[in-house]
């Protein structure tokens, strides 16, 4: 099983809010998740980025691959 850290969209039409989730790479974008580790709201100024650093580091240590967007968000928060 290949595990990814990626965004899952929630919210209404034209008002996106994203959850940062750990999921199987074969599941759909808003499908079944393994764990919710944060959230991202791009509409706020500045953008709201909340990530549980301990869980993120733990999953990356276990081999989970972040998507390109999540990798940028992790870089902003200082998590590698």
N, CA, C and O atoms as a GROMACS GRO file, in nm:
protein
  320
    1UNK      N    1   0.084  -0.118   0.000
    1UNK     CA    2   0.000   0.000   0.000
    1UNK      C    3   0.088   0.124   0.000
    1UNK      O    4   0.176   0.139   0.085
    2UNK      N    5   0.065   0.212  -0.095
    2UNK     CA    6   0.138   0.337  -0.105
    2UNK      C    7   0.060   0.447  -0.034
    2UNK      O    8  -0.057   0.471  -0.065
    3UNK      N    9   0.123   0.511   0.062
    3UNK     CA   10   0.055   0.612   0.144
    3UNK      C   11   0.100   0.751   0.100
    3UNK      O   12   0.218   0.776   0.080
    4UNK      N   13   0.002   0.842   0.086
    4UNK     CA   14   0.028   0.980   0.045
    4UNK      C   15  -0.027   1.076   0.149
    4UNK      O   16  -0.124   1.046   0.219
    5UNK      N   17   0.036   1.191   0.158
    5UNK     CA   18  -0.017   1.303   0.236
    5UNK      C   19  -0.063   1.404   0.133
    5UNK      O   20   0.018   1.455   0.056
    6UNK      N   21  -0.192   1.432   0.131
    6UNK     CA   22  -0.246   1.522   0.029
    6UNK      C   23  -0.364   1.601   0.082
    6UNK      O   24  -0.406   1.584   0.197
    7UNK      N   25  -0.419   1.688  -0.004
    7UNK     CA   26  -0.531   1.772   0.035
    7UNK      C   27  -0.663   1.705   0.000
    7UNK      O   28  -0.674   1.638  -0.102
    8UNK      N   29  -0.762   1.724   0.086
    8UNK     CA   30  -0.898   1.677   0.063
    8UNK      C   31  -0.987   1.800   0.075
    8UNK      O   32  -0.983   1.870   0.176
    9UNK      N   33  -1.067   1.826  -0.028
    9UNK     CA   34  -1.147   1.949  -0.029
    9UNK      C   35  -1.277   1.933   0.049
    9UNK      O   36  -1.348   1.833   0.036
   10UNK      N   37  -1.306   2.032   0.131
   10UNK     CA   38  -1.434   2.043   0.201
   10UNK      C   39  -1.481   2.186   0.184
   10UNK      O   40  -1.407   2.269   0.130
   11UNK      N   41  -1.602   2.218   0.227
   11UNK     CA   42  -1.654   2.353   0.212
   11UNK      C   43  -1.757   2.359   0.100
   11UNK      O   44  -1.784   2.259   0.034
   12UNK      N   45  -1.814   2.475   0.081
   12UNK     CA   46  -1.920   2.492  -0.018
   12UNK      C   47  -1.862   2.534  -0.153
   12UNK      O   48  -1.741   2.547  -0.169
   13UNK      N   49  -1.952   2.554  -0.249
   13UNK     CA   50  -1.911   2.600  -0.381
   13UNK      C   51  -1.841   2.736  -0.370
   13UNK      O   52  -1.890   2.827  -0.303
   14UNK      N   53  -1.729   2.747  -0.434
   14UNK     CA   54  -1.650   2.870  -0.442
   14UNK      C   55  -1.595   2.916  -0.306
   14UNK      O   56  -1.547   3.029  -0.295
   15UNK      N   57  -1.601   2.832  -0.204
   15UNK     CA   58  -1.541   2.863  -0.074
   15UNK      C   59  -1.464   2.740  -0.025
   15UNK      O   60  -1.505   2.676   0.071
   16UNK      N   61  -1.354   2.708  -0.092
   16UNK     CA   62  -1.283   2.585  -0.055
   16UNK      C   63  -1.206   2.598   0.076
   16UNK      O   64  -1.148   2.701   0.107
   17UNK      N   65  -1.209   2.491   0.150
   17UNK     CA   66  -1.124   2.470   0.267
   17UNK      C   67  -1.069   2.330   0.249
   17UNK      O   68  -1.143   2.240   0.207
   18UNK      N   69  -0.944   2.310   0.279
   18UNK     CA   70  -0.882   2.180   0.256
   18UNK      C   71  -0.837   2.118   0.387
   18UNK      O   72  -0.789   2.187   0.477
   19UNK      N   73  -0.853   1.987   0.396
   19UNK     CA   74  -0.795   1.910   0.506
   19UNK      C   75  -0.666   1.849   0.454
   19UNK      O   76  -0.659   1.807   0.339
   20UNK      N   77  -0.566   1.843   0.539
   20UNK     CA   78  -0.441   1.775   0.504
   20UNK      C   79  -0.455   1.635   0.562
   20UNK      O   80  -0.461   1.618   0.684
   21UNK      N   81  -0.460   1.535   0.475
   21UNK     CA   82  -0.492   1.400   0.518
   21UNK      C   83  -0.386   1.300   0.472
   21UNK      O   84  -0.314   1.323   0.375
   22UNK      N   85  -0.379   1.189   0.545
   22UNK     CA   86  -0.296   1.076   0.508
   22UNK      C   87  -0.391   0.972   0.450
   22UNK      O   88  -0.490   0.936   0.514
   23UNK      N   89  -0.363   0.924   0.328
   23UNK     CA   90  -0.454   0.834   0.261
   23UNK      C   91  -0.379   0.737   0.170
   23UNK      O   92  -0.263   0.759   0.135
   24UNK      N   93  -0.447   0.631   0.134
   24UNK     CA   94  -0.394   0.537   0.035
   24UNK      C   95  -0.394   0.609  -0.100
   24UNK      O   96  -0.492   0.675  -0.134
   25UNK      N   97  -0.288   0.596  -0.177
   25UNK     CA   98  -0.278   0.669  -0.304
   25UNK      C   99  -0.383   0.626  -0.405
   25UNK      O  100  -0.411   0.700  -0.499
   26UNK      N  101  -0.443   0.508  -0.388
   26UNK     CA  102  -0.542   0.460  -0.483
   26UNK      C  103  -0.682   0.512  -0.454
   26UNK      O  104  -0.771   0.498  -0.538
   27UNK      N  105  -0.705   0.573  -0.338
   27UNK     CA  106  -0.839   0.622  -0.304
   27UNK      C  107  -0.863   0.758  -0.370
   27UNK      O  108  -0.768   0.831  -0.398
   28UNK      N  109  -0.991   0.793  -0.396
   28UNK     CA  110  -1.020   0.922  -0.458
   28UNK      C  111  -0.987   1.040  -0.366
   28UNK      O  112  -0.965   1.022  -0.246
   29UNK      N  113  -0.983   1.160  -0.423
   29UNK     CA  114  -0.941   1.280  -0.350
   29UNK      C  115  -1.018   1.299  -0.220
   29UNK      O  116  -0.958   1.325  -0.116
   30UNK      N  117  -1.150   1.286  -0.224
   30UNK     CA  118  -1.231   1.307  -0.105
   30UNK      C  119  -1.280   1.174  -0.048
   30UNK      O  120  -1.381   1.171   0.024
   31UNK      N  121  -1.212   1.067  -0.078
   31UNK     CA  122  -1.253   0.934  -0.033
   31UNK      C  123  -1.202   0.901   0.106
   31UNK      O  124  -1.176   0.989   0.188
   32UNK      N  125  -1.189   0.772   0.131
   32UNK     CA  126  -1.150   0.721   0.263
   32UNK      C  127  -1.010   0.770   0.300
   32UNK      O  128  -0.918   0.767   0.219
   33UNK      N  129  -0.996   0.814   0.426
   33UNK     CA  130  -0.867   0.862   0.474
   33UNK      C  131  -0.818   0.774   0.588
   33UNK      O  132  -0.897   0.704   0.653
   34UNK      N  133  -0.689   0.778   0.612
   34UNK     CA  134  -0.630   0.706   0.725
   34UNK      C  135  -0.628   0.798   0.848
   34UNK      O  136  -0.666   0.757   0.957
   35UNK      N  137  -0.583   0.923   0.827
   35UNK     CA  138  -0.576   1.018   0.939
   35UNK      C  139  -0.579   1.161   0.888
   35UNK      O  140  -0.523   1.192   0.783
   36UNK      N  141  -0.645   1.248   0.962
   36UNK     CA  142  -0.650   1.390   0.933
   36UNK      C  143  -0.541   1.457   1.017
   36UNK      O  144  -0.542   1.446   1.139
   37UNK      N  145  -0.445   1.526   0.951
   37UNK     CA  146  -0.334   1.584   1.028
   37UNK      C  147  -0.330   1.736   1.024
   37UNK      O  148  -0.239   1.796   1.082
   38UNK      N  149  -0.426   1.800   0.956
   38UNK     CA  150  -0.425   1.946   0.955
   38UNK      C  151  -0.530   2.004   0.863
   38UNK      O  152  -0.614   1.932   0.809
   39UNK      N  153  -0.523   2.137   0.846
   39UNK     CA  154  -0.615   2.204   0.754
   39UNK      C  155  -0.547   2.324   0.691
   39UNK      O  156  -0.448   2.377   0.742
   40UNK      N  157  -0.604   2.366   0.576
   40UNK     CA  158  -0.548   2.476   0.499
   40UNK      C  159  -0.664   2.557   0.442
   40UNK      O  160  -0.751   2.502   0.374
   41UNK      N  161  -0.666   2.687   0.470
   41UNK     CA  162  -0.769   2.777   0.417
   41UNK      C  163  -0.700   2.886   0.335
   41UNK      O  164  -0.645   2.980   0.392
   42UNK      N  165  -0.703   2.874   0.201
   42UNK     CA  166  -0.633   2.971   0.116
   42UNK      C  167  -0.703   3.105   0.104
   42UNK      O  168  -0.644   3.201   0.054
   43UNK      N  169  -0.829   3.116   0.150
   43UNK     CA  170  -0.904   3.240   0.133
   43UNK      C  171  -0.872   3.344   0.239
   43UNK      O  172  -0.900   3.462   0.218
   44UNK      N  173  -0.817   3.304   0.350
   44UNK     CA  174  -0.783   3.401   0.455
   44UNK      C  175  -0.655   3.474   0.417
   44UNK      O  176  -0.575   3.425   0.338
   45UNK      N  177  -0.638   3.591   0.474
   45UNK     CA  178  -0.518   3.670   0.447
   45UNK      C  179  -0.445   3.696   0.577
   45UNK      O  180  -0.499   3.774   0.656
   46UNK      N  181  -0.331   3.641   0.606
   46UNK     CA  182  -0.259   3.541   0.527
   46UNK      C  183  -0.326   3.404   0.537
   46UNK      O  184  -0.407   3.380   0.626
   47UNK      N  185  -0.292   3.316   0.446
   47UNK     CA  186  -0.352   3.183   0.440
   47UNK      C  187  -0.334   3.109   0.572
   47UNK      O  188  -0.227   3.114   0.634
   48UNK      N  189  -0.440   3.040   0.614
   48UNK     CA  190  -0.436   2.962   0.738
   48UNK      C  191  -0.378   2.825   0.708
   48UNK      O  192  -0.431   2.752   0.625
   49UNK      N  193  -0.269   2.790   0.775
   49UNK     CA  194  -0.207   2.659   0.761
   49UNK      C  195  -0.189   2.603   0.902
   49UNK      O  196  -0.109   2.655   0.979
   50UNK      N  197  -0.263   2.496   0.934
   50UNK     CA  198  -0.251   2.429   1.062
   50UNK      C  199  -0.214   2.284   1.036
   50UNK      O  200  -0.289   2.211   0.973
   51UNK      N  201  -0.098   2.243   1.085
   51UNK     CA  202  -0.051   2.106   1.066
   51UNK      C  203  -0.001   2.053   1.200
   51UNK      O  204   0.073   2.122   1.271
   52UNK      N  205  -0.041   1.931   1.234
   52UNK     CA  206   0.011   1.864   1.353
   52UNK      C  207   0.151   1.814   1.316
   52UNK      O  208   0.167   1.711   1.250
   53UNK      N  209   0.253   1.888   1.359
   53UNK     CA  210   0.391   1.860   1.318
   53UNK      C  211   0.437   1.720   1.359
   53UNK      O  212   0.506   1.653   1.284
   54UNK      N  213   0.398   1.678   1.478
   54UNK     CA  214   0.439   1.547   1.526
   54UNK      C  215   0.384   1.435   1.437
   54UNK      O  216   0.457   1.343   1.401
   55UNK      N  217   0.256   1.444   1.402
   55UNK     CA  218   0.195   1.342   1.316
   55UNK      C  219   0.255   1.347   1.176
   55UNK      O  220   0.278   1.242   1.115
   56UNK      N  221   0.279   1.468   1.124
   56UNK     CA  222   0.337   1.481   0.990
   56UNK      C  223   0.476   1.418   0.984
   56UNK      O  224   0.506   1.342   0.892
   57UNK      N  225   0.559   1.447   1.082
   57UNK     CA  226   0.694   1.388   1.085
   57UNK      C  227   0.687   1.236   1.101
   57UNK      O  228   0.765   1.164   1.039
   58UNK      N  229   0.594   1.189   1.183
   58UNK     CA  230   0.577   1.045   1.204
   58UNK      C  231   0.540   0.975   1.073
   58UNK      O  232   0.599   0.872   1.039
   59UNK      N  233   0.444   1.031   0.998
   59UNK     CA  234   0.402   0.968   0.873
   59UNK      C  235   0.512   0.975   0.766
   59UNK      O  236   0.530   0.880   0.691
   60UNK      N  237   0.583   1.086   0.760
   60UNK     CA  238   0.694   1.097   0.664
   60UNK      C  239   0.803   0.997   0.700
   60UNK      O  240   0.864   0.937   0.611
   61UNK      N  241   0.827   0.979   0.829
   61UNK     CA  242   0.924   0.879   0.876
   61UNK      C  243   0.884   0.737   0.840
   61UNK      O  244   0.969   0.651   0.819
   62UNK      N  245   0.753   0.713   0.833
   62UNK     CA  246   0.703   0.581   0.795
   62UNK      C  247   0.702   0.560   0.644
   62UNK      O  248   0.673   0.450   0.597
   63UNK      N  249   0.734   0.664   0.566
   63UNK     CA  250   0.743   0.649   0.421
   63UNK      C  251   0.632   0.713   0.341
   63UNK      O  252   0.626   0.694   0.220
   64UNK      N  253   0.543   0.788   0.405
   64UNK     CA  254   0.435   0.856   0.333
   64UNK      C  255   0.495   0.967   0.246
   64UNK      O  256   0.583   1.041   0.291
   65UNK      N  257   0.448   0.978   0.123
   65UNK     CA  258   0.497   1.079   0.029
   65UNK      C  259   0.400   1.196   0.021
   65UNK      O  260   0.284   1.176  -0.014
   66UNK      N  261   0.443   1.319   0.053
   66UNK     CA  262   0.354   1.434   0.039
   66UNK      C  263   0.337   1.473  -0.108
   66UNK      O  264   0.429   1.459  -0.188
   67UNK      N  265   0.216   1.521  -0.142
   67UNK     CA  266   0.194   1.574  -0.277
   67UNK      C  267   0.275   1.702  -0.292
   67UNK      O  268   0.328   1.754  -0.194
   68UNK      N  269   0.284   1.754  -0.413
   68UNK     CA  270   0.363   1.875  -0.438
   68UNK      C  271   0.310   1.993  -0.356
   68UNK      O  272   0.388   2.069  -0.298
   69UNK      N  273   0.178   2.009  -0.351
   69UNK     CA  274   0.119   2.119  -0.277
   69UNK      C  275   0.144   2.105  -0.127
   69UNK      O  276   0.180   2.201  -0.060
   70UNK      N  277   0.124   1.985  -0.076
   70UNK     CA  278   0.147   1.962   0.068
   70UNK      C  279   0.294   1.980   0.102
   70UNK      O  280   0.327   2.029   0.209
   71UNK      N  281   0.384   1.940   0.011
   71UNK     CA  282   0.527   1.959   0.036
   71UNK      C  283   0.559   2.108   0.052
   71UNK      O  284   0.640   2.144   0.137
   72UNK      N  285   0.496   2.194  -0.029
   72UNK     CA  286   0.517   2.338  -0.016
   72UNK      C  287   0.462   2.390   0.117
   72UNK      O  288   0.525   2.473   0.182
   73UNK      N  289   0.345   2.340   0.158
   73UNK     CA  290   0.287   2.382   0.286
   73UNK      C  291   0.375   2.337   0.403
   73UNK      O  292   0.395   2.412   0.498
   74UNK      N  293   0.428   2.216   0.396
   74UNK     CA  294   0.519   2.167   0.500
   74UNK      C  295   0.646   2.251   0.506
   74UNK      O  296   0.699   2.278   0.614
   75UNK      N  297   0.694   2.291   0.389
   75UNK     CA  298   0.815   2.375   0.382
   75UNK      C  299   0.790   2.511   0.447
   75UNK      O  300   0.876   2.563   0.518
   76UNK      N  301   0.672   2.569   0.424
   76UNK     CA  302   0.635   2.697   0.484
   76UNK      C  303   0.634   2.686   0.637
   76UNK      O  304   0.677   2.777   0.707
   77UNK      N  305   0.584   2.573   0.688
   77UNK     CA  306   0.577   2.551   0.833
   77UNK      C  307   0.708   2.501   0.892
   77UNK      O  308   0.719   2.489   1.014
   78UNK      N  309   0.808   2.472   0.808
   78UNK     CA  310   0.937   2.429   0.857
   78UNK      C  311   0.946   2.282   0.892
   78UNK      O  312   1.027   2.240   0.974
   79UNK      N  313   0.860   2.201   0.828
   79UNK     CA  314   0.859   2.056   0.851
   79UNK      C  315   0.919   1.987   0.728
   79UNK      O  316   0.880   2.016   0.615
   80UNK      N  317   1.012   1.897   0.750
   80UNK     CA  318   1.071   1.827   0.636
   80UNK      C  319   1.054   1.678   0.651
   80UNK      O  320   1.098   1.602   0.564
   0.00000   0.00000   0.00000
